[in-house]
Structures are given as C-alpha cells and as structure tokens.
C-alpha cells in the first residue's frame, strides 16, 4: 500500500518528536507526519522517564536549552494546552569530594552568568530542605529553586493534541523498516503500513535513533541503556515539597512521587540493551547507597508493583545530536539526549523548526551539538549526568 507522503516526516512520537511537529505547525507548516513504532504515541522512554527538569549543567548550551524549556513548561497550559504538572521543588546536589566541589562551585558561577539563580548551601540548609540527611561528610550543595519535575506524558500529549488540531498527521504501529536515499537526499521511508515520501526526514527515535540512522547508511552514535526506577509506599518521613535530591558521588537520587518516594541509581557496568524489565538484582546497591545518605529510608517499604524501567538514549559525550547531517542534506537529527530529552524538548522543538524552515537554528547556537563534533574530536562533555 502506498501512503501519500508529507513535506516533513518525523520518526518517533515521543516528547521530542511531538514538540518538533507542534512547533512546525505553530509556524504554519502543517504538512507533517509523525511515525510512531508503538501502537500509541508517547508510551516509550517519554512515559518511563524520572521526569526531572533542571538548569544545573556544566555546559552553556545545556543550560540555555534548560532555561528556554523550563520557562515554556511554566506557561505550557496557556501556550500549548495539556497538563505539564510542573513541580518546581528544586534540585539539590550534595557533594562530598573536594575536587568535585571545586567543579560544582565553578558550575554555579557559569549558571549564574547565564541568569540561573543557583545557590550554594551548607549542612544546616540541606537539613532544612531534606530532614534526616547525613551531612557529616558533605562539603556543600548546589540548589536551584526553578528546577524540579513534570509529567512527561502530559507534556507530550499536549504537544500532540495541539499539533493534530493544527493538521499534523500521527500514524502509529509504523516502525520504519527502510529509508530510501537518492544520492545525498532522503526520498522517503517504508513502514508496515505503507510508504511515506518526504522532503525532510527527522530522526527523533530516541533510544532507537542509532538503528534508524543505520537504515540511511549513517553512523549515529546513540545507544539504548536501561534505567530502573524504584518506588516506595506512602512515606511521611520526608516532606512532600522536598527537592529532587542527588548524592553526587554515589549517583543515588530521590524525590517524592505522590506520597511515596522515587529512588534510582545508574548501574555504570550494565551494557547497552533494549531491556525494560526492572533490575531487581541492582536494588540492593541502590538501597545501600540511599540509606548511607538518608538513614531514615530504613523505614520505607518498597512498592514493587509501582517500580518500572525505561531506556536512556546515550551518546559518547552525553550531549544531544541536533541538526542537519552533512551527508544527507534533508535528514535532521534530534536524539541522543542522554536522559535530558524531557527537560529539553520545548527548546528542541523550537530549534529544529528553525533548522527545517529557516535553514539553520538561530534562537540558541546548536553548532556544539551537531554530529560533526565527533569527527572533530573537540566536543565538550556533559558531566552532570545522573
């Protein structure tokens, strides 16, 4: 079956693809088709995110992406619609290593220079925000009250509903099986539900972006990695408005989710995979790190049925890949966010709409994020990864 094509075809119906489609439509370019591999959009990595949004990065471009994106989330209901459920409880980053503490203080200076009101806190202020935290070895913490968490599914569906109302087509159960090239341009894609021609192809396939790029003969350095998130039953021992808190050295993180707690810690030795079953063997390590910093967690009860896992899309430098590919003039990358796709989706939609319609993203300089950085071997590395 042949299906009429669209001027722009976006591979991936998660929060990033949804934002790009919506921003294109808001600028009047509505001949857009989203192709989603699952039978419903926004049910992959978007729906399985820990949902954090923060300004506290060590690279200027990520800080700029966050500034724009979080401000848009503040006004999301009035500007787009949907239910972002933004909770600006802040991010609290606890640091115990002297060398790391020097770096984090320098990062605060960079963040402040870009207009982000990050604070440096001591043990007494940490205890006030998160009662019961063990602070005897903590050198200090950084805190930004504008950070927090949101509802990724609500944001994605807000973008999708607005885009659909403006004329964007969303096709589900449509994994891309082939990308048809004609020289240095993409002519279209094939799926089980038909063939879609296009003038521009956007790879917003999240954890599968590397595999999608390979269909076009491109090497896109994005790999999927499992991240498990653990939930407790209702736990009154920590306040409902506590910050999203990170023990930087161990990597353990904790925040409230409803009346319970959301916990996590990345396993640095887990290989790339597409597994989304919860890693129960890793739980002991997570709890050991958590109770070392937050002893009162000994009284928390795990809610096994509420735990879940999802996929991060990781690049070698933990930075996204954005913009046109030099080997395919009408192919655009929008992937590799390394866990930051939710928080940077609003800015990505704006910038990729500019890249497609104006020839180049302009609101924020994305040159440090183009795929050409890997050949140049001169890219910055985002170290604030949790």
One Martini backbone bead per residue (centre of mass of N, CA, C, O) as a GRO file, in nm:
protein
  386
    1UNK     BB    1   0.095   0.036   0.024
    2UNK     BB    2   0.036   0.367  -0.051
    3UNK     BB    3   0.136   0.672   0.104
    4UNK     BB    4   0.111   0.978   0.146
    5UNK     BB    5   0.313   1.223   0.189
    6UNK     BB    6   0.541   1.456   0.347
    7UNK     BB    7   0.736   1.713   0.396
    8UNK     BB    8   0.741   1.601   0.700
    9UNK     BB    9   0.918   1.339   0.868
   10UNK     BB   10   0.871   1.182   1.188
   11UNK     BB   11   1.067   0.979   1.394
   12UNK     BB   12   0.873   0.980   1.658
   13UNK     BB   13   0.618   0.998   1.939
   14UNK     BB   14   0.749   1.164   2.141
   15UNK     BB   15   0.837   1.454   2.293
   16UNK     BB   16   1.022   1.550   2.062
   17UNK     BB   17   0.850   1.498   1.810
   18UNK     BB   18   0.607   1.660   1.915
   19UNK     BB   19   0.748   1.936   1.937
   20UNK     BB   20   0.831   1.967   1.644
   21UNK     BB   21   0.552   1.948   1.516
   22UNK     BB   22   0.424   2.183   1.671
   23UNK     BB   23   0.624   2.407   1.583
   24UNK     BB   24   0.566   2.385   1.287
   25UNK     BB   25   0.259   2.440   1.302
   26UNK     BB   26   0.278   2.721   1.447
   27UNK     BB   27   0.434   2.825   1.170
   28UNK     BB   28   0.240   2.678   0.931
   29UNK     BB   29   0.367   2.379   0.916
   30UNK     BB   30   0.140   2.096   0.841
   31UNK     BB   31   0.310   1.891   0.655
   32UNK     BB   32   0.297   1.640   0.888
   33UNK     BB   33   0.454   1.326   0.994
   34UNK     BB   34   0.411   1.085   1.242
   35UNK     BB   35   0.617   0.799   1.332
   36UNK     BB   36   0.506   0.524   1.531
   37UNK     BB   37   0.591   0.211   1.650
   38UNK     BB   38   0.371   0.212   1.832
   39UNK     BB   39   0.020   0.208   1.927
   40UNK     BB   40   0.128   0.463   2.091
   41UNK     BB   41   0.206   0.756   2.195
   42UNK     BB   42   0.421   0.827   2.454
   43UNK     BB   43   0.521   0.505   2.565
   44UNK     BB   44   0.812   0.515   2.612
   45UNK     BB   45   1.050   0.700   2.743
   46UNK     BB   46   0.861   0.923   2.825
   47UNK     BB   47   0.678   0.746   3.031
   48UNK     BB   48   0.974   0.640   3.182
   49UNK     BB   49   1.048   0.883   3.330
   50UNK     BB   50   1.171   1.085   3.600
   51UNK     BB   51   1.111   1.406   3.509
   52UNK     BB   52   1.339   1.594   3.513
   53UNK     BB   53   1.421   1.951   3.575
   54UNK     BB   54   1.717   2.150   3.479
   55UNK     BB   55   2.001   2.390   3.507
   56UNK     BB   56   2.233   2.191   3.622
   57UNK     BB   57   2.505   2.246   3.430
   58UNK     BB   58   2.839   2.248   3.254
   59UNK     BB   59   2.697   2.361   2.993
   60UNK     BB   60   2.577   2.621   2.817
   61UNK     BB   61   2.376   2.483   2.621
   62UNK     BB   62   2.213   2.329   2.838
   63UNK     BB   63   2.125   2.576   2.996
   64UNK     BB   64   1.973   2.711   2.761
   65UNK     BB   65   1.773   2.483   2.712
   66UNK     BB   66   1.651   2.499   2.999
   67UNK     BB   67   1.556   2.786   3.016
   68UNK     BB   68   1.351   2.769   2.788
   69UNK     BB   69   1.193   2.511   2.867
   70UNK     BB   70   1.095   2.582   3.157
   71UNK     BB   71   0.942   2.836   3.078
   72UNK     BB   72   0.739   2.682   2.896
   73UNK     BB   73   0.626   2.500   3.122
   74UNK     BB   74   0.503   2.727   3.290
   75UNK     BB   75   0.320   2.809   3.006
   76UNK     BB   76   0.182   2.557   2.871
   77UNK     BB   77  -0.127   2.577   2.899
   78UNK     BB   78  -0.155   2.860   2.749
   79UNK     BB   79   0.021   2.783   2.483
   80UNK     BB   80  -0.078   2.460   2.434
   81UNK     BB   81  -0.161   2.268   2.658
   82UNK     BB   82  -0.235   2.056   2.888
   83UNK     BB   83  -0.038   1.859   3.152
   84UNK     BB   84   0.263   1.920   3.310
   85UNK     BB   85   0.307   1.918   3.616
   86UNK     BB   86   0.482   2.141   3.753
   87UNK     BB   87   0.755   2.099   3.999
   88UNK     BB   88   0.932   2.356   4.178
   89UNK     BB   89   1.148   2.209   4.413
   90UNK     BB   90   1.416   2.143   4.310
   91UNK     BB   91   1.771   2.099   4.309
   92UNK     BB   92   1.986   1.876   4.504
   93UNK     BB   93   2.348   1.880   4.528
   94UNK     BB   94   2.561   1.651   4.677
   95UNK     BB   95   2.899   1.713   4.808
   96UNK     BB   96   3.220   1.528   4.905
   97UNK     BB   97   3.433   1.610   4.693
   98UNK     BB   98   3.674   1.839   4.647
   99UNK     BB   99   3.701   1.845   4.337
  100UNK     BB  100   3.399   1.855   4.280
  101UNK     BB  101   3.338   2.115   4.439
  102UNK     BB  102   3.493   2.300   4.254
  103UNK     BB  103   3.325   2.242   4.001
  104UNK     BB  104   3.044   2.322   4.115
  105UNK     BB  105   3.116   2.617   4.172
  106UNK     BB  106   3.182   2.684   3.878
  107UNK     BB  107   2.900   2.615   3.771
  108UNK     BB  108   2.751   2.831   3.922
  109UNK     BB  109   2.888   3.066   3.779
  110UNK     BB  110   2.782   2.992   3.501
  111UNK     BB  111   2.481   2.993   3.564
  112UNK     BB  112   2.470   3.289   3.662
  113UNK     BB  113   2.579   3.417   3.393
  114UNK     BB  114   2.290   3.290   3.258
  115UNK     BB  115   2.050   3.349   3.487
  116UNK     BB  116   2.089   3.138   3.720
  117UNK     BB  117   1.973   3.088   4.070
  118UNK     BB  118   2.211   2.947   4.206
  119UNK     BB  119   2.299   2.781   4.507
  120UNK     BB  120   2.491   2.771   4.811
  121UNK     BB  121   2.504   2.510   5.053
  122UNK     BB  122   2.470   2.396   5.374
  123UNK     BB  123   2.391   2.173   5.616
  124UNK     BB  124   2.149   2.330   5.741
  125UNK     BB  125   1.996   2.367   5.469
  126UNK     BB  126   1.973   2.071   5.398
  127UNK     BB  127   1.809   1.984   5.650
  128UNK     BB  128   1.568   2.165   5.587
  129UNK     BB  129   1.493   2.027   5.309
  130UNK     BB  130   1.623   1.728   5.419
  131UNK     BB  131   1.541   1.553   5.657
  132UNK     BB  132   1.805   1.331   5.773
  133UNK     BB  133   2.055   1.405   5.643
  134UNK     BB  134   2.376   1.311   5.586
  135UNK     BB  135   2.649   1.573   5.655
  136UNK     BB  136   2.945   1.510   5.768
  137UNK     BB  137   3.073   1.489   5.445
  138UNK     BB  138   2.957   1.755   5.345
  139UNK     BB  139   3.067   2.041   5.169
  140UNK     BB  140   2.807   2.077   4.977
  141UNK     BB  141   2.547   2.257   4.787
  142UNK     BB  142   2.329   2.270   4.513
  143UNK     BB  143   2.061   2.517   4.427
  144UNK     BB  144   1.745   2.523   4.234
  145UNK     BB  145   1.414   2.643   4.243
  146UNK     BB  146   1.342   2.592   3.922
  147UNK     BB  147   1.351   2.313   3.961
  148UNK     BB  148   1.238   1.957   3.889
  149UNK     BB  149   0.915   1.831   3.782
  150UNK     BB  150   0.709   1.635   3.556
  151UNK     BB  151   0.475   1.540   3.291
  152UNK     BB  152   0.561   1.389   3.008
  153UNK     BB  153   0.291   1.292   2.895
  154UNK     BB  154   0.141   1.562   2.916
  155UNK     BB  155   0.329   1.714   2.726
  156UNK     BB  156   0.316   1.535   2.476
  157UNK     BB  157   0.003   1.548   2.444
  158UNK     BB  158  -0.011   1.849   2.409
  159UNK     BB  159   0.147   1.858   2.147
  160UNK     BB  160  -0.020   1.650   1.985
  161UNK     BB  161  -0.298   1.786   2.003
  162UNK     BB  162  -0.212   2.051   1.872
  163UNK     BB  163  -0.099   1.936   1.611
  164UNK     BB  164  -0.357   1.792   1.517
  165UNK     BB  165  -0.536   2.051   1.511
  166UNK     BB  166  -0.326   2.177   1.281
  167UNK     BB  167  -0.271   1.895   1.079
  168UNK     BB  168  -0.123   1.671   1.194
  169UNK     BB  169   0.009   1.348   1.143
  170UNK     BB  170  -0.061   1.032   1.318
  171UNK     BB  171   0.128   0.725   1.311
  172UNK     BB  172   0.083   0.402   1.409
  173UNK     BB  173   0.239   0.112   1.378
  174UNK     BB  174   0.529   0.260   1.232
  175UNK     BB  175   0.792   0.121   1.163
  176UNK     BB  176   1.097   0.169   1.031
  177UNK     BB  177   1.250  -0.035   0.761
  178UNK     BB  178   1.317   0.206   0.550
  179UNK     BB  179   1.555   0.418   0.371
  180UNK     BB  180   1.529   0.631   0.094
  181UNK     BB  181   1.780   0.700  -0.137
  182UNK     BB  182   1.905   0.995  -0.340
  183UNK     BB  183   2.191   1.013  -0.273
  184UNK     BB  184   2.194   1.313  -0.064
  185UNK     BB  185   1.889   1.212  -0.023
  186UNK     BB  186   1.570   1.179   0.104
  187UNK     BB  187   1.268   1.025  -0.017
  188UNK     BB  188   1.196   0.798   0.209
  189UNK     BB  189   0.975   0.560   0.376
  190UNK     BB  190   0.927   0.241   0.530
  191UNK     BB  191   0.633   0.053   0.629
  192UNK     BB  192   0.377  -0.160   0.723
  193UNK     BB  193   0.163   0.089   0.628
  194UNK     BB  194   0.381   0.215   0.430
  195UNK     BB  195   0.470   0.479   0.215
  196UNK     BB  196   0.689   0.773   0.275
  197UNK     BB  197   0.726   1.069   0.159
  198UNK     BB  198   0.989   1.337   0.151
  199UNK     BB  199   1.179   1.637   0.226
  200UNK     BB  200   1.194   1.569   0.542
  201UNK     BB  201   1.396   1.401   0.794
  202UNK     BB  202   1.331   1.298   1.135
  203UNK     BB  203   1.535   1.188   1.409
  204UNK     BB  204   1.318   1.087   1.700
  205UNK     BB  205   1.390   0.772   1.823
  206UNK     BB  206   1.580   0.771   2.046
  207UNK     BB  207   1.708   0.470   2.131
  208UNK     BB  208   1.671   0.414   1.794
  209UNK     BB  209   1.851   0.620   1.630
  210UNK     BB  210   2.088   0.444   1.536
  211UNK     BB  211   1.917   0.239   1.372
  212UNK     BB  212   1.787   0.445   1.186
  213UNK     BB  213   2.043   0.565   1.063
  214UNK     BB  214   2.141   0.294   0.934
  215UNK     BB  215   1.917   0.291   0.710
  216UNK     BB  216   2.089   0.549   0.578
  217UNK     BB  217   2.407   0.497   0.631
  218UNK     BB  218   2.445   0.596   0.931
  219UNK     BB  219   2.644   0.717   1.208
  220UNK     BB  220   2.473   0.708   1.517
  221UNK     BB  221   2.582   0.772   1.854
  222UNK     BB  222   2.326   0.575   1.972
  223UNK     BB  223   2.232   0.420   2.284
  224UNK     BB  224   2.070   0.186   2.478
  225UNK     BB  225   1.967   0.222   2.833
  226UNK     BB  226   1.895   0.100   3.129
  227UNK     BB  227   1.647   0.227   3.374
  228UNK     BB  228   1.578   0.204   3.713
  229UNK     BB  229   1.274   0.246   3.913
  230UNK     BB  230   1.191   0.311   4.253
  231UNK     BB  231   0.924   0.242   4.486
  232UNK     BB  232   0.728   0.355   4.746
  233UNK     BB  233   0.541   0.384   4.981
  234UNK     BB  234   0.409   0.567   5.188
  235UNK     BB  235   0.617   0.860   5.309
  236UNK     BB  236   0.640   1.085   5.588
  237UNK     BB  237   0.958   1.140   5.646
  238UNK     BB  238   0.918   1.325   5.393
  239UNK     BB  239   0.856   1.598   5.232
  240UNK     BB  240   0.657   1.685   4.964
  241UNK     BB  241   0.861   1.950   4.889
  242UNK     BB  242   1.106   1.818   4.814
  243UNK     BB  243   1.378   1.786   4.658
  244UNK     BB  244   1.565   1.686   4.402
  245UNK     BB  245   1.798   1.443   4.515
  246UNK     BB  246   2.169   1.426   4.505
  247UNK     BB  247   2.432   1.194   4.529
  248UNK     BB  248   2.697   1.245   4.347
  249UNK     BB  249   2.902   1.013   4.408
  250UNK     BB  250   2.688   0.770   4.385
  251UNK     BB  251   2.402   0.865   4.221
  252UNK     BB  252   2.181   0.903   4.408
  253UNK     BB  253   1.815   0.934   4.399
  254UNK     BB  254   1.542   1.162   4.523
  255UNK     BB  255   1.178   1.172   4.541
  256UNK     BB  256   0.865   1.267   4.518
  257UNK     BB  257   0.566   1.047   4.458
  258UNK     BB  258   0.345   1.173   4.586
  259UNK     BB  259   0.366   0.994   4.897
  260UNK     BB  260   0.611   0.877   4.782
  261UNK     BB  261   0.914   0.727   4.659
  262UNK     BB  262   1.181   0.804   4.435
  263UNK     BB  263   1.434   0.579   4.305
  264UNK     BB  264   1.797   0.592   4.208
  265UNK     BB  265   2.066   0.414   4.011
  266UNK     BB  266   2.325   0.382   3.812
  267UNK     BB  267   2.460   0.123   3.615
  268UNK     BB  268   2.781   0.137   3.479
  269UNK     BB  269   2.796  -0.190   3.381
  270UNK     BB  270   2.568  -0.183   3.190
  271UNK     BB  271   2.471  -0.276   2.900
  272UNK     BB  272   2.347  -0.244   2.610
  273UNK     BB  273   1.983  -0.220   2.571
  274UNK     BB  274   1.610  -0.304   2.553
  275UNK     BB  275   1.549  -0.330   2.841
  276UNK     BB  276   1.233  -0.303   3.071
  277UNK     BB  277   1.311  -0.450   3.313
  278UNK     BB  278   1.355  -0.482   3.634
  279UNK     BB  279   1.645  -0.447   3.843
  280UNK     BB  280   1.664  -0.636   4.125
  281UNK     BB  281   1.973  -0.681   4.176
  282UNK     BB  282   2.031  -0.359   4.207
  283UNK     BB  283   1.873  -0.269   4.463
  284UNK     BB  284   2.082  -0.308   4.691
  285UNK     BB  285   2.268  -0.079   4.594
  286UNK     BB  286   2.064   0.147   4.612
  287UNK     BB  287   1.996   0.120   4.918
  288UNK     BB  288   2.279   0.154   5.030
  289UNK     BB  289   2.319   0.443   4.923
  290UNK     BB  290   2.062   0.569   5.045
  291UNK     BB  291   2.108   0.496   5.357
  292UNK     BB  292   2.377   0.644   5.387
  293UNK     BB  293   2.232   0.935   5.338
  294UNK     BB  294   1.925   0.812   5.426
  295UNK     BB  295   1.845   0.646   5.704
  296UNK     BB  296   1.519   0.658   5.697
  297UNK     BB  297   1.484   0.433   5.468
  298UNK     BB  298   1.447   0.188   5.659
  299UNK     BB  299   1.120   0.263   5.680
  300UNK     BB  300   1.075   0.185   5.398
  301UNK     BB  301   0.844   0.060   5.146
  302UNK     BB  302   0.825  -0.134   4.888
  303UNK     BB  303   0.668  -0.088   4.551
  304UNK     BB  304   0.681  -0.315   4.318
  305UNK     BB  305   0.433  -0.238   4.119
  306UNK     BB  306   0.563   0.071   4.077
  307UNK     BB  307   0.792  -0.019   3.928
  308UNK     BB  308   1.047   0.073   3.673
  309UNK     BB  309   1.154   0.086   3.322
  310UNK     BB  310   1.392   0.238   3.092
  311UNK     BB  311   1.532   0.445   2.827
  312UNK     BB  312   1.829   0.558   2.734
  313UNK     BB  313   2.003   0.801   2.518
  314UNK     BB  314   2.339   0.752   2.434
  315UNK     BB  315   2.629   0.940   2.423
  316UNK     BB  316   2.967   0.989   2.452
  317UNK     BB  317   2.901   1.308   2.577
  318UNK     BB  318   2.601   1.355   2.680
  319UNK     BB  319   2.492   1.478   2.408
  320UNK     BB  320   2.311   1.596   2.175
  321UNK     BB  321   2.173   1.553   1.841
  322UNK     BB  322   2.167   1.835   1.617
  323UNK     BB  323   2.064   1.847   1.294
  324UNK     BB  324   2.206   1.839   1.007
  325UNK     BB  325   2.344   1.624   0.780
  326UNK     BB  326   2.623   1.625   0.571
  327UNK     BB  327   2.524   1.351   0.395
  328UNK     BB  328   2.212   1.463   0.442
  329UNK     BB  329   2.032   1.740   0.362
  330UNK     BB  330   1.724   1.612   0.472
  331UNK     BB  331   1.856   1.530   0.750
  332UNK     BB  332   1.748   1.516   1.102
  333UNK     BB  333   1.865   1.552   1.421
  334UNK     BB  334   1.686   1.433   1.749
  335UNK     BB  335   1.908   1.309   1.973
  336UNK     BB  336   2.089   1.197   2.253
  337UNK     BB  337   2.006   1.317   2.557
  338UNK     BB  338   2.087   1.146   2.812
  339UNK     BB  339   1.809   1.214   2.994
  340UNK     BB  340   1.705   1.523   2.854
  341UNK     BB  341   1.444   1.524   2.672
  342UNK     BB  342   1.224   1.643   2.847
  343UNK     BB  343   1.367   1.919   2.933
  344UNK     BB  344   1.446   1.982   2.598
  345UNK     BB  345   1.194   1.980   2.407
  346UNK     BB  346   1.105   2.273   2.362
  347UNK     BB  347   1.373   2.371   2.233
  348UNK     BB  348   1.390   2.160   2.009
  349UNK     BB  349   1.139   2.242   1.855
  350UNK     BB  350   1.226   2.527   1.786
  351UNK     BB  351   1.507   2.460   1.648
  352UNK     BB  352   1.405   2.252   1.429
  353UNK     BB  353   1.216   2.447   1.291
  354UNK     BB  354   1.440   2.637   1.205
  355UNK     BB  355   1.615   2.434   1.050
  356UNK     BB  356   1.388   2.366   0.840
  357UNK     BB  357   1.267   2.664   0.759
  358UNK     BB  358   1.558   2.849   0.777
  359UNK     BB  359   1.831   2.644   0.774
  360UNK     BB  360   1.871   2.750   1.087
  361UNK     BB  361   1.945   2.764   1.397
  362UNK     BB  362   1.906   3.066   1.629
  363UNK     BB  363   1.821   3.094   1.933
  364UNK     BB  364   2.039   2.860   1.952
  365UNK     BB  365   2.352   2.735   1.952
  366UNK     BB  366   2.406   2.404   1.787
  367UNK     BB  367   2.699   2.339   1.697
  368UNK     BB  368   2.792   2.164   1.954
  369UNK     BB  369   2.551   1.935   1.852
  370UNK     BB  370   2.666   1.836   1.610
  371UNK     BB  371   2.792   1.555   1.450
  372UNK     BB  372   3.075   1.684   1.370
  373UNK     BB  373   3.217   1.668   1.653
  374UNK     BB  374   3.330   1.375   1.633
  375UNK     BB  375   3.538   1.428   1.407
  376UNK     BB  376   3.685   1.667   1.569
  377UNK     BB  377   3.737   1.594   1.874
  378UNK     BB  378   3.594   1.881   2.038
  379UNK     BB  379   3.396   1.813   2.253
  380UNK     BB  380   3.201   1.848   2.497
  381UNK     BB  381   3.125   1.737   2.838
  382UNK     BB  382   2.869   1.604   3.019
  383UNK     BB  383   2.878   1.559   3.382
  384UNK     BB  384   2.567   1.606   3.462
  385UNK     BB  385   2.497   1.281   3.537
  386UNK     BB  386   2.213   1.058   3.671
   0.00000   0.00000   0.00000
